[in-house]
């Protein structure tokens, strides 16, 4: 199963205008965001914006307030907050992120048309292009999505960001079902970047599935062996790797080894419930 990477880049590295007291208050608001208390987070950031000493601080606080409001399923109120942002690039960026959050793809593309790479702060360009790529992909416009993803890579030095762009290209190629070679090339680029945060593991896992589906079982098993080396003792990836082995062995027609791998995956301590449920389904589908 291909699991999309979401590009909700709402926490941007803070420049010099972010004074220590503002950073401390901002962190308090982000704790509310992370705990899913969207209404409280929105109110907190509105208050922070009212006391902001600089336009950049006000823009940052209102952007977080607007996104928290959107997550609370109040689209119109979120857009009104975005309109209050004193810096135009930040306001346009926030509207695009609101539409990404609410999966309003056509509206996102309209909002993202206001992207001006010559005048916008660098930190806003990559996430806007990736949001636009996501919208094109959701609308089935794969060529346009790839153009935006490749352009986004030119506006970031982050290996993780570059990997996310390659992942978008790989997913689009697989979704269209017409260019598996492009998908394999994109996964190879992700792996070459050696990104952190699970992106490397994701690339190895998804490429192994694609290779197995193409009948290249030995290469798929090699990717899973590499995934084994990079699980970082994380139950999620340990379980995922074992499931991957099971899938490849099943594709090879070796039901005994497939069942053994799935049974091992089902016993991984601390594995997420969603993965364990998937393992159970695979075991049930595997006929004796």
Residue pairs with C-beta under 8 A, 6 or more apart in sequence:
1 278
2 171
2 174
2 175
2 206
3 202
4 171
5 164
5 167
5 168
5 199
5 202
7 100
7 127
7 130
7 131
7 133
7 134
7 164
8 67
8 97
8 100
8 101
9 97
9 126
9 127
9 130
10 63
10 64
10 67
10 97
11 30
12 60
12 123
12 124
12 127
13 123
14 23
14 26
14 60
15 56
17 54
17 56
17 57
18 26
18 56
18 57
18 60
19 53
19 57
22 48
22 52
22 53
22 57
25 48
26 48
26 60
26 61
26 64
28 44
29 41
29 44
29 45
29 48
29 61
29 64
30 41
30 64
32 38
32 40
32 41
32 44
32 68
33 41
33 64
33 68
38 68
38 69
38 71
38 72
39 68
39 72
41 64
41 65
41 68
42 65
42 66
42 68
42 69
42 72
42 81
43 65
44 65
45 61
45 62
45 64
45 65
45 68
46 61
46 62
46 65
46 81
48 57
48 61
49 57
49 58
49 61
49 62
49 65
49 84
52 58
52 61
55 86
55 87
56 87
58 85
58 86
59 85
59 86
59 87
59 90
59 91
60 90
62 81
62 82
62 84
62 85
62 94
63 82
63 85
63 90
63 93
63 94
63 97
65 81
66 78
66 79
66 81
66 82
66 85
66 94
66 98
67 78
67 94
67 97
67 98
67 101
69 77
69 78
69 81
70 78
70 98
70 101
70 102
71 101
75 98
75 102
75 104
78 98
79 95
79 98
82 91
82 94
82 95
82 98
83 91
85 91
85 94
89 116
89 119
89 120
89 121
89 124
90 121
90 124
92 111
92 114
92 115
93 120
93 124
93 127
93 128
95 111
96 108
96 111
96 112
96 115
96 128
96 131
96 132
97 127
97 131
99 105
99 107
99 108
99 111
99 131
99 135
100 108
100 131
100 134
100 135
103 138
105 135
105 138
105 139
106 135
106 139
108 131
108 132
108 134
108 135
109 132
109 135
109 136
109 139
112 128
112 129
112 131
112 132
112 135
115 125
115 128
115 129
115 132
117 125
117 155
120 128
122 155
125 152
125 155
126 152
126 155
126 156
126 158
126 161
129 148
129 149
129 151
129 152
129 155
130 148
130 149
130 152
130 161
130 164
130 165
130 168
132 148
133 144
133 145
133 146
133 148
133 149
133 152
133 165
133 168
134 145
134 168
136 142
136 144
136 145
136 148
137 145
137 168
137 171
137 172
137 175
142 172
142 173
142 175
142 176
145 168
145 169
145 172
146 168
146 169
146 172
149 165
149 166
149 168
149 169
150 165
150 169
152 161
152 165
153 161
153 162
153 165
153 166
156 162
159 193
159 194
159 195
159 196
160 195
160 196
160 197
160 199
162 193
162 195
163 189
163 190
163 193
163 195
163 199
163 200
163 203
164 199
166 186
166 187
166 189
166 190
166 193
167 186
167 190
167 199
167 202
167 203
169 182
169 183
169 186
170 182
170 183
170 186
170 187
170 190
170 203
170 206
171 183
173 179
173 180
173 182
173 183
173 186
174 180
174 183
174 210
180 210
180 214
183 210
184 207
184 210
184 211
187 203
187 206
187 207
187 210
188 207
190 199
190 200
190 202
190 203
191 200
191 203
191 204
191 207
193 199
194 200
198 236
198 237
200 230
201 227
201 230
201 231
201 237
201 240
204 223
204 224
204 226
204 227
204 230
205 223
205 224
205 227
205 237
205 240
205 241
205 244
207 220
207 223
208 220
208 221
208 223
208 224
208 227
208 244
208 248
209 220
209 244
209 247
211 217
211 219
211 220
211 223
212 220
212 247
212 248
212 251
213 251
215 251
217 248
217 251
217 252
220 244
220 248
221 245
221 248
224 241
224 244
224 245
224 248
227 237
227 240
227 241
227 244
228 241
230 237
231 237
231 238
231 241
235 268
235 269
235 270
235 271
235 272
236 271
236 272
236 275
238 268
238 271
239 265
239 268
239 271
239 272
239 275
239 276
239 279
240 275
242 261
242 262
242 264
242 265
242 268
243 261
243 262
243 265
243 275
243 278
243 279
243 282
245 257
245 258
245 261
246 257
246 258
246 259
246 260
246 261
246 262
246 265
246 282
247 258
247 282
249 255
249 257
249 258
249 261
250 258
250 282
250 286
255 286
255 287
255 288
258 286
259 283
259 286
262 279
262 282
262 283
262 286
263 283
265 271
265 275
265 276
265 279
266 276
266 279
266 280
266 283
